[in-house]
Protein backbone atom coordinates (compact mmCIF):
# COMPACT_ATOMS: atom_id res chain seq x y z
CA UNK A 1 0.00 0.00 0.00
CA UNK A 2 2.76 2.44 1.02
CA UNK A 3 4.75 1.69 -2.12
CA UNK A 4 1.76 2.37 -4.38
CA UNK A 5 1.01 5.73 -2.74
CA UNK A 6 4.68 6.72 -2.86
CA UNK A 7 4.97 5.76 -6.52
CA UNK A 8 1.90 7.78 -7.46
CA UNK A 9 3.01 10.87 -5.58
CA UNK A 10 6.55 10.55 -6.92
CA UNK A 11 5.30 10.22 -10.47
CA UNK A 12 3.13 13.30 -9.97
CA UNK A 13 6.07 15.23 -8.62
CA UNK A 14 8.30 14.24 -11.51
CA UNK A 15 5.66 15.27 -13.99
CA UNK A 16 5.74 18.87 -12.76
CA UNK A 17 7.85 21.22 -14.87
CA UNK A 18 11.27 21.68 -13.32
CA UNK A 19 12.78 25.15 -13.05
CA UNK A 20 15.40 26.10 -15.62
CA UNK A 21 18.88 24.70 -15.12
CA UNK A 22 20.03 28.25 -14.91
CA UNK A 23 18.53 28.40 -11.46
CA UNK A 24 19.31 24.86 -10.14
CA UNK A 25 22.10 22.43 -10.80
CA UNK A 26 21.83 18.61 -10.70
CA UNK A 27 22.77 18.36 -7.01
CA UNK A 28 20.09 20.77 -5.90
CA UNK A 29 17.47 19.00 -8.04
CA UNK A 30 18.40 15.61 -6.61
CA UNK A 31 18.26 17.03 -3.10
CA UNK A 32 14.79 18.43 -3.72
CA UNK A 33 13.58 15.13 -5.22
CA UNK A 34 15.00 13.19 -2.27
CA UNK A 35 13.24 15.51 0.17
CA UNK A 36 10.00 15.12 -1.72
CA UNK A 37 10.40 11.34 -1.75
CA UNK A 38 10.84 11.32 2.02
CA UNK A 39 7.73 13.45 2.42
CA UNK A 40 5.75 11.05 0.22
CA UNK A 41 7.01 8.05 2.15
CA UNK A 42 6.11 9.73 5.44
CA UNK A 43 2.62 10.52 4.16
CA UNK A 44 2.17 6.95 2.93
CA UNK A 45 3.30 5.61 6.28
CA UNK A 46 0.80 7.86 8.06
CA UNK A 47 -1.99 6.62 5.77
CA UNK A 48 -1.05 3.00 6.43
CA UNK A 49 -1.04 3.62 10.19
CA UNK A 50 -4.48 5.20 10.06
CA UNK A 51 -5.79 2.33 7.96
CA UNK A 52 -4.36 -0.13 10.47
CA UNK A 53 -6.12 1.69 13.32
CA UNK A 54 -9.40 1.51 11.42
CA UNK A 55 -8.90 -2.24 10.91
CA UNK A 56 -8.17 -2.64 14.63
CA UNK A 57 -11.42 -0.84 15.49
CA UNK A 58 -13.60 -2.96 13.20
CA UNK A 59 -14.55 -5.45 15.97
CA UNK A 60 -15.60 -2.50 18.16
CA UNK A 61 -17.71 -1.11 15.33
CA UNK A 62 -19.37 -4.50 14.81
CA UNK A 63 -19.96 -4.86 18.56
CA UNK A 64 -21.54 -1.41 18.67
CA UNK A 65 -23.88 -2.38 15.83
CA UNK A 66 -24.89 -5.56 17.68
CA UNK A 67 -25.57 -3.58 20.86
CA UNK A 68 -27.82 -1.18 18.94
CA UNK A 69 -29.67 -4.13 17.40
CA UNK A 70 -30.20 -5.65 20.86
CA UNK A 71 -31.45 -2.33 22.18
CA UNK A 72 -33.98 -2.12 19.33
CA UNK A 73 -35.15 -5.70 20.03
CA UNK A 74 -35.46 -4.93 23.76
CA UNK A 75 -37.54 -1.84 23.00
CA UNK A 76 -39.79 -3.93 20.76
CA UNK A 77 -40.24 -6.56 23.49
CA UNK A 78 -41.10 -3.87 26.04
CA UNK A 79 -43.78 -2.59 23.69
CA UNK A 80 -45.20 -6.10 23.34
CA UNK A 81 -45.21 -6.53 27.13
CA UNK A 82 -47.16 -3.28 27.52
CA UNK A 83 -49.73 -4.49 24.99
CA UNK A 84 -50.08 -7.84 26.77
CA UNK A 85 -50.42 -6.13 30.15
CA UNK A 86 -53.18 -3.94 28.76
CA UNK A 87 -54.96 -6.98 27.31
CA UNK A 88 -54.75 -8.78 30.66
CA UNK A 89 -56.19 -5.76 32.48
CA UNK A 90 -59.03 -5.57 29.95
CA UNK A 91 -59.75 -9.30 30.29
CA UNK A 92 -59.79 -9.05 34.09
CA UNK A 93 -62.24 -6.16 33.96
CA UNK A 94 -64.50 -8.02 31.56
CA UNK A 95 -64.40 -11.13 33.77
CA UNK A 96 -65.42 -9.10 36.79
CA UNK A 97 -68.29 -7.58 34.83
CA UNK A 98 -69.43 -11.00 33.69
CA UNK A 99 -69.74 -12.19 37.28
CA UNK A 100 -71.91 -9.26 38.38
CA UNK A 101 -75.14 -11.03 37.44
CA UNK A 102 -74.33 -14.28 39.19
CA UNK A 103 -73.00 -12.52 42.29
CA UNK A 104 -76.17 -10.45 42.52
CA UNK A 105 -78.32 -13.56 42.37
CA UNK A 106 -76.25 -15.29 45.03
CA UNK A 107 -76.65 -12.35 47.39
CA UNK A 108 -80.40 -12.47 46.89
CA UNK A 109 -80.39 -16.17 47.72
CA UNK A 110 -78.48 -15.56 50.93
CA UNK A 111 -80.88 -12.84 52.12
CA UNK A 112 -83.88 -14.03 54.13
CA UNK A 113 -87.03 -13.50 52.13
CA UNK A 114 -90.35 -15.01 51.30
CA UNK A 115 -89.94 -18.00 48.96
CA UNK A 116 -90.56 -17.25 45.30
CA UNK A 117 -93.70 -18.69 43.80
CA UNK A 118 -91.74 -20.68 41.22
CA UNK A 119 -89.57 -22.35 43.83
CA UNK A 120 -92.02 -22.52 46.79
CA UNK A 121 -95.54 -22.89 45.38
CA UNK A 122 -98.66 -22.13 47.43
CA UNK A 123 -99.72 -24.68 50.01
CA UNK A 124 -102.41 -26.22 47.84
CA UNK A 125 -99.82 -27.01 45.18
CA UNK A 126 -96.90 -27.43 47.53
CA UNK A 127 -93.79 -29.17 46.27
CA UNK A 128 -93.24 -32.47 48.08
CA UNK A 129 -90.71 -32.24 50.88
CA UNK A 130 -88.34 -34.72 49.21
CA UNK A 131 -88.16 -32.61 46.07
CA UNK A 132 -87.56 -29.44 48.04
CA UNK A 133 -84.84 -31.12 50.10
CA UNK A 134 -83.06 -32.46 46.99
CA UNK A 135 -83.23 -29.08 45.27
CA UNK A 136 -81.94 -27.17 48.29
CA UNK A 137 -79.09 -29.66 48.76
CA UNK A 138 -77.92 -29.07 45.19
CA UNK A 139 -78.30 -25.30 45.57
CA UNK A 140 -76.20 -25.35 48.74
CA UNK A 141 -73.37 -27.01 46.79
CA UNK A 142 -73.56 -24.14 44.30
CA UNK A 143 -73.43 -21.54 47.09
CA UNK A 144 -70.35 -23.25 48.53
CA UNK A 145 -68.61 -23.04 45.16
CA UNK A 146 -68.67 -26.80 44.63
CA UNK A 147 -69.79 -26.36 41.04
CA UNK A 148 -69.14 -29.89 39.72
CA UNK A 149 -71.06 -31.34 42.69
CA UNK A 150 -73.85 -28.83 42.15
CA UNK A 151 -74.15 -29.83 38.48
CA UNK A 152 -74.29 -33.52 39.38
CA UNK A 153 -76.84 -32.88 42.14
CA UNK A 154 -79.12 -30.81 39.92
CA UNK A 155 -78.86 -33.35 37.10
CA UNK A 156 -79.77 -36.09 39.55
CA UNK A 157 -82.70 -33.99 40.73
CA UNK A 158 -83.97 -33.67 37.13
CA UNK A 159 -83.68 -37.40 36.58
CA UNK A 160 -85.58 -38.13 39.80
CA UNK A 161 -88.16 -35.36 39.44
CA UNK A 162 -88.47 -34.54 35.70
CA UNK A 163 -91.91 -32.96 36.14
CA UNK A 164 -91.11 -31.02 39.30
CA UNK A 165 -92.12 -27.37 39.53
CA UNK A 166 -88.46 -26.73 40.39
CA UNK A 167 -87.13 -28.48 37.29
CA UNK A 168 -86.61 -25.26 35.31
CA UNK A 169 -84.79 -23.66 38.24
CA UNK A 170 -82.57 -26.74 38.55
CA UNK A 171 -81.67 -26.47 34.85
CA UNK A 172 -80.98 -22.76 35.28
CA UNK A 173 -78.48 -23.38 38.07
CA UNK A 174 -76.77 -26.08 36.01
CA UNK A 175 -76.10 -23.39 33.40
CA UNK A 176 -74.84 -20.96 36.06
CA UNK A 177 -72.54 -23.61 37.52
CA UNK A 178 -70.97 -24.14 34.10
CA UNK A 179 -70.63 -20.38 33.75
CA UNK A 180 -68.92 -20.12 37.14
CA UNK A 181 -66.36 -22.66 35.88
CA UNK A 182 -65.86 -20.54 32.73
CA UNK A 183 -67.26 -23.34 30.60
CA UNK A 184 -69.29 -20.87 28.58
CA UNK A 185 -70.29 -23.24 25.78
CA UNK A 186 -71.81 -25.70 28.25
CA UNK A 187 -73.48 -22.79 30.05
CA UNK A 188 -75.14 -21.71 26.80
CA UNK A 189 -76.23 -25.27 26.01
CA UNK A 190 -77.75 -25.71 29.49
CA UNK A 191 -79.70 -22.45 29.32
CA UNK A 192 -80.91 -23.18 25.79
CA UNK A 193 -82.27 -26.48 27.11
CA UNK A 194 -84.21 -24.52 29.73
CA UNK A 195 -85.67 -22.22 27.05
CA UNK A 196 -86.73 -25.13 24.88
CA UNK A 197 -88.26 -27.16 27.72
CA UNK A 198 -89.70 -24.39 29.95
CA UNK A 199 -90.06 -21.24 27.77
CA UNK A 200 -92.76 -19.76 30.04
CA UNK A 201 -90.97 -20.33 33.33
CA UNK A 202 -89.91 -17.35 35.44
CA UNK A 203 -86.28 -18.40 35.00
CA UNK A 204 -86.44 -18.19 31.19
CA UNK A 205 -85.56 -14.44 30.95
CA UNK A 206 -82.61 -14.95 33.31
CA UNK A 207 -81.50 -17.92 31.21
CA UNK A 208 -81.41 -15.71 28.10
CA UNK A 209 -79.44 -13.07 29.99
CA UNK A 210 -76.93 -15.72 31.05
CA UNK A 211 -76.63 -16.87 27.43
CA UNK A 212 -75.82 -13.32 26.34
CA UNK A 213 -73.23 -12.99 29.10
CA UNK A 214 -71.61 -16.28 28.06
CA UNK A 215 -71.54 -15.15 24.43
CA UNK A 216 -69.76 -11.97 25.47
CA UNK A 217 -67.22 -14.07 27.36
CA UNK A 218 -66.60 -15.99 24.12
CA UNK A 219 -66.18 -12.66 22.23
CA UNK A 220 -69.35 -13.39 20.25
CA UNK A 221 -70.57 -9.81 20.58
CA UNK A 222 -72.94 -9.99 17.65
CA UNK A 223 -74.55 -13.13 19.06
CA UNK A 224 -74.83 -11.51 22.49
CA UNK A 225 -76.52 -8.46 20.98
CA UNK A 226 -79.06 -10.62 19.15
CA UNK A 227 -79.80 -12.57 22.34
CA UNK A 228 -80.36 -9.34 24.32
CA UNK A 229 -82.67 -8.01 21.61
CA UNK A 230 -84.63 -11.28 21.62
CA UNK A 231 -84.87 -11.10 25.41
CA UNK A 232 -86.36 -7.60 25.22
CA UNK A 233 -88.86 -8.72 22.60
CA UNK A 234 -89.92 -11.98 24.27
CA UNK A 235 -89.86 -11.06 27.96
CA UNK A 236 -90.50 -7.30 28.22
CA UNK A 237 -91.09 -5.87 31.66
CA UNK A 238 -88.89 -8.43 33.44
CA UNK A 239 -85.78 -7.51 35.47
CA UNK A 240 -83.70 -9.46 32.97
CA UNK A 241 -85.15 -7.36 30.14
CA UNK A 242 -84.22 -4.19 32.03
CA UNK A 243 -80.63 -5.44 32.30
CA UNK A 244 -80.64 -6.30 28.60
CA UNK A 245 -81.86 -2.81 27.71
CA UNK A 246 -79.10 -1.25 29.80
CA UNK A 247 -76.43 -3.41 28.17
CA UNK A 248 -77.63 -2.59 24.67
CA UNK A 249 -77.54 1.12 25.50
CA UNK A 250 -73.94 0.80 26.71
CA UNK A 251 -72.87 -0.98 23.52
CA UNK A 252 -70.59 -4.04 23.20
CA UNK A 253 -68.34 -4.74 26.19
CA UNK A 254 -64.62 -4.56 25.56
PyMOL commands that set and color helices and strands:
alter all, ss='L'
color gray80, all
select helices_A, chain A and resi 2-15+26-98+100-110+123-125+129-143+147-160+167-180+184-197+204-217+221-234+239-250
alter helices_A, ss='H'
color red, helices_A
deselect
rebuild
show_as cartoon
